[in-house]
Amino acid sequence: MRLVLVGGGTAGHIFPTIAVAQQVAAMAGSTAKLTAVCGSRDLDRLLYRDADLELLPLPARGLVGVDWWRLPWRAWLLIQSLFSIWRDFSRQRPAAVIASGGYVSAPVLLVSWLQRIPSVIFSGDAALGWATRLMAPLTSSATIAFDEARHQIWRTPVELAGYPVRASFAEPDASRGRAEYGVANGEPLIVVMGGSQGAHVINEALRADLARLLPKAHVVHLSGRPDYRSLRSERDRLDASLRPRYHLHAFVEHGFADLLAAADIVVGRAGATSVAELSAVGTAAVLIPGTFGAGHQIATARAMATAGAALMLPEAELSSGGLVRTLLGLLTEPKRLRALGAASKSRGQPDAAARIAAIGLRLAGYSSTTNE
């Protein structure tokens, strides 16, 4: 029984796909042959390297928000991806497809629909992206993480299942996370991140006020690769007493759940994976939603803020020192931090990956009672 999982382009699609694949393998064992369809960039291969999955890279790239002169080439890549998937599915037809949305999923789900292969698409945003809105009506089932997204899918049955997080988030160890960075219990710890590629606007806002923030808290900064070198130079220019309190990394893969659990405050974007992981550990967050795409991060951040599960800080407020003011203010309100963390934790769906895996197996016709 072959199942195809689709997740590529960003860590926000890849990590949940791996989480679902692990659950499928746990439920179906050797019965299931798993293939992951991903993007063709180095990031995709890097993040899938430890997953026990056959990889099928596609050249597809996003179409939304692209300069007009790039569109013909992007359209050609999409057509190439369609032909590639058609050939692959014709040679070895999957029993079902499980897709995380995003541009990589579009050609796969279109071919699945044309070949009458059952499929499920899962999303973690309050405002769904174009690929999910467009492809969901072609699928057999869809799952969401925010009830606000329910009305954005038509014709297809929708289930509120949450968004998958990595297995390491099942039992994160805050003490281990603090020990890894040499932060003693009782010392404030702030984690600043911007997704797998980093967020330049967040990096610059932190850079401007590092000297004000570091006397009050340790800062673990996941900058992404583009800004890492310049920030490393910034760290070297810090006062010797502050430098050990600034922990700079381009990216953290191992121990990430422990780090988030150890933090008093996490600053980051409002991508589906980031929000799901924050809810898994129950950490207070300041969400700075990206203004790209169709504004899906803004809707997600607003939904979290409305639920009292995070603070929403618009990008426009960063240039005036809004980030450090917000962080320093929160550090003086431990009761508020606990309330934000508790509200976030209450929204968590730790079994999301298992629920989505079960839907995929059901669509594939798998039954544990008949395959024991």
C-alpha positions as CSV (number, residue, x, y, z in Angstrom):
1,M,0.0,0.0,0.0
2,R,1.6,3.2,-1.2
3,L,0.8,6.5,0.4
4,V,2.1,9.8,-0.9
5,L,2.6,12.7,1.5
6,V,3.2,16.2,0.2
7,G,5.1,18.9,2.0
8,G,7.8,21.2,0.7
9,G,9.1,24.7,0.2
10,T,9.3,25.7,3.9
11,A,9.9,24.0,7.2
12,G,6.3,24.9,8.0
13,H,5.2,22.4,5.5
14,I,8.0,19.8,5.8
15,F,8.0,19.3,9.6
16,P,4.2,18.6,9.8
17,T,4.5,16.2,6.9
18,I,7.3,14.3,8.6
19,A,5.2,14.1,11.8
20,V,2.2,12.7,9.9
21,A,4.5,10.2,8.0
22,Q,5.8,8.9,11.3
23,Q,2.3,8.4,12.6
24,V,1.3,6.5,9.4
25,A,4.4,4.3,9.8
26,A,3.5,3.6,13.5
27,M,-0.1,2.7,12.6
28,A,0.4,0.7,9.4
29,G,4.0,-0.6,9.9
30,S,5.5,-2.4,6.9
31,T,2.2,-2.4,5.2
32,A,2.7,1.2,4.1
33,K,5.3,2.4,1.5
34,L,5.7,6.1,2.0
35,T,6.8,8.7,-0.5
36,A,7.2,12.4,0.3
37,V,6.8,14.9,-2.5
38,C,8.8,18.0,-1.8
39,G,10.4,21.0,-3.5
40,S,13.7,20.9,-5.3
41,R,15.6,23.4,-3.2
42,D,18.4,22.4,-0.8
43,L,16.3,23.3,2.2
44,D,13.8,20.5,1.4
45,R,16.5,17.8,1.2
46,L,18.2,19.1,4.3
47,L,15.0,18.9,6.5
48,Y,14.0,15.5,5.1
49,R,17.5,14.0,5.5
50,D,16.7,12.1,8.7
51,A,13.2,11.0,7.7
52,D,12.9,7.4,6.5
53,L,11.0,8.5,3.3
54,E,11.4,8.1,-0.4
55,L,11.7,11.6,-1.8
56,L,10.1,12.9,-5.0
57,P,11.3,16.5,-5.6
58,L,9.3,18.8,-7.8
59,P,10.5,22.0,-9.5
60,A,7.2,23.8,-8.7
61,R,7.5,27.3,-7.2
62,G,4.9,29.7,-5.8
63,L,2.9,32.0,-8.1
64,V,1.3,34.4,-5.6
65,G,3.1,37.7,-5.1
66,V,5.7,37.0,-7.8
67,D,6.9,39.7,-10.2
68,W,4.9,39.5,-13.4
69,W,8.1,38.8,-15.5
70,R,8.7,35.6,-13.4
71,L,5.2,34.2,-14.0
72,P,5.8,32.5,-17.3
73,W,8.8,30.5,-15.9
74,R,6.9,29.7,-12.7
75,A,4.0,28.5,-14.8
76,W,6.3,26.3,-16.9
77,L,7.7,24.7,-13.7
78,L,4.2,24.0,-12.5
79,I,3.4,22.2,-15.9
80,Q,6.7,20.2,-15.5
81,S,5.6,19.2,-12.0
82,L,2.2,18.1,-13.3
83,F,3.7,15.8,-15.9
84,S,6.2,14.4,-13.4
85,I,3.5,13.5,-10.9
86,W,1.3,12.1,-13.6
87,R,4.0,9.8,-14.8
88,D,4.9,8.7,-11.2
89,F,1.2,8.0,-10.2
90,S,0.6,6.2,-13.5
91,R,3.6,3.9,-12.8
92,Q,2.7,3.2,-9.2
93,R,-0.7,4.4,-8.2
94,P,-1.0,5.6,-4.5
95,A,-3.7,4.3,-2.3
96,A,-4.1,7.9,-0.9
97,V,-2.5,11.3,-0.8
98,I,-1.9,13.4,2.3
99,A,-1.0,17.0,1.6
100,S,0.0,19.9,3.8
101,G,-1.0,22.6,1.4
102,G,1.4,25.1,-0.2
103,Y,2.4,25.4,-3.8
104,V,4.1,22.0,-3.9
105,S,0.7,20.4,-3.1
106,A,-1.2,22.0,-6.1
107,P,0.1,19.8,-8.9
108,V,-0.1,16.6,-6.7
109,L,-3.7,17.2,-5.7
110,L,-4.8,18.1,-9.2
111,V,-3.4,14.9,-10.6
112,S,-4.9,13.0,-7.7
113,W,-8.3,14.4,-8.5
114,L,-7.9,13.6,-12.2
115,Q,-6.8,10.0,-11.5
116,R,-9.5,9.6,-8.8
117,I,-7.0,9.0,-6.0
118,P,-8.5,9.8,-2.6
119,S,-6.8,12.6,-0.7
120,V,-6.8,14.8,2.4
121,I,-5.4,18.3,2.8
122,F,-4.5,19.7,6.2
123,S,-3.9,23.4,7.1
124,G,-2.9,25.2,10.3
125,D,-3.8,28.8,9.3
126,A,-6.8,30.9,10.3
127,A,-6.9,32.3,6.8
128,L,-6.1,29.6,4.3
129,G,-3.5,30.1,1.6
130,W,-4.4,30.1,-2.1
131,A,-3.3,26.5,-2.7
132,T,-5.5,25.1,0.1
133,R,-8.5,27.2,-1.0
134,L,-8.1,26.2,-4.6
135,M,-7.3,22.5,-4.0
136,A,-9.5,21.6,-1.0
137,P,-12.7,21.2,-3.1
138,L,-10.8,18.5,-5.2
139,T,-9.9,16.5,-2.1
140,S,-11.9,13.8,-0.2
141,S,-11.4,15.5,3.2
142,A,-9.8,18.5,4.8
143,T,-8.6,19.4,8.3
144,I,-8.1,22.7,9.9
145,A,-6.5,24.1,13.1
146,F,-8.7,27.2,13.5
147,D,-12.4,27.2,13.4
148,E,-12.2,30.5,11.7
149,A,-11.0,28.6,8.6
150,R,-14.1,26.3,8.3
151,H,-16.1,28.6,6.1
152,Q,-13.2,29.0,3.7
153,I,-13.5,25.4,2.4
154,W,-16.5,24.4,0.3
155,R,-17.8,21.1,-0.9
156,T,-15.3,19.0,1.0
157,P,-16.0,17.6,4.5
158,V,-13.9,19.6,7.1
159,E,-12.6,18.4,10.5
160,L,-11.0,20.5,13.2
161,A,-8.0,18.4,13.9
162,G,-5.2,20.8,14.8
163,Y,-1.8,21.1,13.0
164,P,0.9,18.4,13.3
165,V,4.0,19.0,15.4
166,R,7.2,17.0,15.6
167,A,7.4,14.0,17.9
168,S,9.9,15.9,20.1
169,F,7.1,18.2,21.2
170,A,5.3,15.3,23.0
171,E,7.6,15.6,26.0
172,P,9.7,18.8,25.9
173,D,12.2,19.3,28.7
174,A,12.5,23.0,29.8
175,S,15.3,22.2,32.2
176,R,17.3,20.6,29.5
177,G,16.6,23.5,27.2
178,R,18.0,26.0,29.7
179,A,21.0,23.9,30.5
180,E,21.9,23.7,26.8
181,Y,22.3,27.5,26.7
182,G,23.6,28.0,30.2
183,V,20.6,29.9,31.5
184,A,20.0,29.4,35.2
185,N,16.5,28.8,36.6
186,G,14.9,32.1,37.5
187,E,16.8,34.0,34.8
188,P,14.5,35.3,32.0
189,L,15.0,33.7,28.6
190,I,13.6,35.1,25.4
191,V,13.7,33.2,22.1
192,V,13.6,35.3,18.9
193,M,13.0,33.5,15.6
194,G,11.6,34.1,12.1
195,G,11.0,30.7,10.5
196,S,13.5,28.5,8.8
197,Q,14.8,31.4,6.6
198,G,14.7,34.0,9.3
199,A,12.9,37.3,9.2
200,H,15.0,40.3,8.3
201,V,12.6,42.9,9.8
202,I,12.6,41.0,13.2
203,N,16.4,40.6,13.1
204,E,16.9,44.3,12.5
205,A,14.4,45.3,15.3
206,L,16.3,43.0,17.7
207,R,19.7,44.3,16.6
208,A,18.7,47.9,17.3
209,D,17.9,47.2,20.9
210,L,20.1,44.3,21.9
211,A,22.1,46.4,24.4
212,R,18.9,47.4,26.2
213,L,17.4,43.9,26.3
214,L,20.4,41.8,27.3
215,P,20.8,43.2,30.8
216,K,17.3,42.0,31.5
217,A,17.3,38.6,29.8
218,H,19.2,35.9,28.0
219,V,18.3,36.0,24.3
220,V,18.5,33.0,22.0
221,H,18.2,34.3,18.4
222,L,17.5,32.0,15.5
223,S,18.3,34.5,12.7
224,G,18.2,32.4,9.6
225,R,21.2,32.1,7.2
226,P,20.9,35.5,5.3
227,D,21.5,37.7,8.4
228,Y,23.7,35.4,10.4
229,R,27.1,36.8,9.5
230,S,26.2,40.4,10.1
231,L,24.6,39.5,13.4
232,R,27.6,37.5,14.5
233,S,29.7,40.7,13.9
234,E,27.1,42.6,16.0
235,R,27.6,40.1,18.8
236,D,31.3,40.5,18.7
237,R,30.9,44.2,19.2
238,L,28.8,43.8,22.4
239,D,30.2,44.6,25.8
240,A,32.0,41.6,27.2
241,S,29.5,41.4,30.1
242,L,26.6,41.1,27.7
243,R,28.0,38.8,25.0
244,P,27.5,35.5,26.9
245,R,23.8,36.4,27.2
246,Y,23.3,36.5,23.4
247,H,23.1,33.1,21.9
248,L,23.0,33.4,18.1
249,H,22.2,30.5,15.7
250,A,21.2,30.5,12.1
251,F,18.9,27.6,12.8
252,V,18.2,25.0,15.5
253,E,17.0,21.6,14.6
254,H,17.7,19.3,17.5
255,G,16.5,20.4,21.0
256,F,14.1,23.0,19.5
257,A,11.1,21.8,21.6
258,D,13.2,21.9,24.8
259,L,14.2,25.5,23.9
260,L,10.7,26.7,23.3
261,A,9.5,25.1,26.6
262,A,12.4,26.8,28.4
263,A,11.6,30.2,27.2
264,D,9.6,32.8,29.1
265,I,8.7,34.6,25.9
266,V,9.0,33.6,22.2
267,V,9.0,36.2,19.5
268,G,8.3,35.0,16.0
269,R,6.1,34.9,12.9
270,A,2.6,33.5,13.0
271,G,3.1,30.6,10.6
272,A,1.0,27.5,11.2
273,T,3.8,25.4,12.4
274,S,5.2,28.0,14.8
275,V,1.8,28.6,16.3
276,A,1.1,24.9,16.7
277,E,4.5,24.3,18.3
278,L,4.0,27.2,20.7
279,S,0.7,25.8,21.8
280,A,2.2,22.4,22.2
281,V,4.6,23.7,24.9
282,G,2.4,26.5,26.3
283,T,4.9,29.4,26.1
284,A,3.9,33.0,26.0
285,A,4.4,34.6,22.6
286,V,4.7,37.9,20.8
287,L,3.6,37.2,17.2
288,I,4.8,39.5,14.4
289,P,2.8,38.3,11.4
290,G,4.3,38.6,8.0
291,T,2.4,40.8,5.5
292,F,3.3,38.6,2.5
293,G,0.9,36.2,0.8
294,A,-2.8,36.7,1.4
295,G,-2.3,37.9,4.9
296,H,-2.8,34.4,6.4
297,Q,-0.3,35.1,9.2
298,I,-2.2,38.3,10.2
299,A,-5.4,36.3,10.5
300,T,-3.7,33.6,12.6
301,A,-2.0,36.1,14.9
302,R,-5.3,37.9,15.4
303,A,-7.1,34.7,16.2
304,M,-4.4,33.8,18.8
305,A,-4.5,37.3,20.3
306,T,-8.4,37.3,20.5
307,A,-8.1,34.0,22.4
308,G,-5.7,35.6,24.8
309,A,-3.0,33.1,23.7
310,A,-0.5,35.6,22.3
311,L,0.3,39.2,21.8
312,M,0.1,40.5,18.2
313,L,2.7,43.1,17.3
314,P,2.4,44.6,13.7
315,E,5.6,45.0,11.7
316,A,4.9,48.8,11.5
317,E,5.6,49.1,15.2
318,L,9.1,47.5,15.0
319,S,10.9,50.5,13.6
320,S,10.0,52.7,16.6
321,G,11.4,50.3,19.2
322,G,8.1,48.5,19.7
323,L,9.7,45.1,20.1
324,V,12.0,45.9,23.0
325,R,9.2,48.0,24.7
326,T,6.8,45.1,24.5
327,L,9.4,42.6,25.8
328,L,10.6,44.7,28.7
329,G,7.0,45.3,29.7
330,L,6.1,41.6,29.6
331,L,9.1,40.7,31.7
332,T,7.6,42.8,34.5
333,E,4.3,41.0,34.4
334,P,4.9,37.3,35.2
335,K,1.2,36.7,35.9
336,R,0.3,37.9,32.4
337,L,3.0,35.7,30.9
338,R,1.5,32.7,32.7
339,A,-2.0,33.5,31.4
340,L,-0.8,33.8,27.8
341,G,1.0,30.5,28.0
342,A,-1.9,28.7,29.6
343,A,-4.3,30.0,26.9
344,S,-1.9,28.9,24.2
345,K,-1.6,25.5,25.8
346,S,-5.3,25.1,25.9
347,R,-5.5,25.5,22.1
348,G,-2.9,22.7,21.5
349,Q,-3.9,19.6,19.6
350,P,-1.1,17.1,20.4
351,D,-2.8,14.3,18.5
352,A,-3.2,16.2,15.3
353,A,-0.6,14.1,13.4
354,A,-2.2,10.9,14.5
355,R,-5.7,12.1,13.5
356,I,-4.6,13.2,10.1
357,A,-2.7,9.9,9.6
358,A,-5.8,8.0,10.5
359,I,-7.8,9.9,7.9
360,G,-5.2,9.2,5.2
361,L,-5.2,5.4,6.1
362,R,-9.0,5.3,6.1
363,L,-9.0,6.8,2.6
364,A,-6.5,4.3,1.5
365,G,-8.7,1.5,2.7
366,Y,-6.4,0.4,5.5
367,S,-7.9,-1.3,8.5
368,S,-5.8,-2.4,11.5
369,T,-8.2,-5.3,12.2
370,T,-7.7,-6.8,8.7
371,N,-3.9,-6.2,8.6
372,E,-2.8,-7.6,11.9
